[in-house]
Amino acid sequence: MGREMVEMALKPGWTMVIAFFNEERFLPATLASIAAQVMRPLTLVLVDNGSTDDGAAAARVWAAGQVDLEVRVLREVTPGQVFGLAAGIAAVETEFVAIGDADTIYPPDYLVKAGAVFAATADVVAVFAHDSAGAPGSWRERWVRAGRDAVLLGVFRGQTYAGGYAHCYRTRALRAAGGYSPESWPYVLKDHELVNRVSKFGRFGRSPDLWVLPSDRRADRGGVRWTLFERVLYHATPFWAKDWFFYRFLGPRLEGRGMRDTALRTRGWDLMG
């Protein structure tokens, strides 16, 4: 591992962490996909981030009906997904943790395939999935994915092309890096900033067969994303200068545009459909 990891007693197995805010419409399908996971033992930590709809109540009812899935429903009232995720990660007791979103579908073998990547190489500290339109795809699509993975692993160290809903971590590495932290990064694009910190503790792993299906409502993200220039510079900035990119360059720009993490709670796409 790159830096010394935080020592802790962790149980074998996986925990999925999902922080949600007013996701009553999408949460049932996501929960069903998690209940269908082949991986066992599995713990699910749901963090209600101050919802005002009936989503939290529905999640508690659903949790009470689970038989072979341990479910914990927490409440974090401080506005901002970063606070909800931090609370959820603090409750993790297993060796591996997957970060999820309340509007994403996870294939039944999602955690099994992610676990295989971790098992293949001891110094892999994070595994990222692809955004997929459904099935893993044709041989040509899988070849393209494998090529992109090779480039990102071999050239663009410390980067991710997927949002936090498709990230899996070794819990020790995630905590050693500080996890989701409003002190370190209170802005949008927090998944990319976290990946920069985690990258200092080991290598990343990917598989062309590992995919998730996020909601198509995320097509309208203009109010909470970086500019084309910022994104190009993110990819062009070498690994050793990534701290400068986030904390000296991007952070002040996002602050100036009012793009703190709480901006995610104003969701124009929820007006669609």
Protein Blocks (a to p, Z undefined) as FASTA:
>chain_A
ZZdcddddddeddddddddehillmmmmmmmmmmmpmbdcdddddddehiabfklmmmmm
mmmmpmklccdddddfbgcjklmmmmmmmmpcbfbdcdddfkbccdfklmmmmmmmmmmp
mklcbdcddddfbinbjfklmmmmmmmmmmmmmmmgoiafbdfklcccdfklmmmnopaa
fklomcghklmmmmmmmmmnoccdddfkbccdddfklmpmmlmcccfklmmmmmmpcfkl
mmmmmmmmmmmmmmmnopafklmmmcfklmgZZ
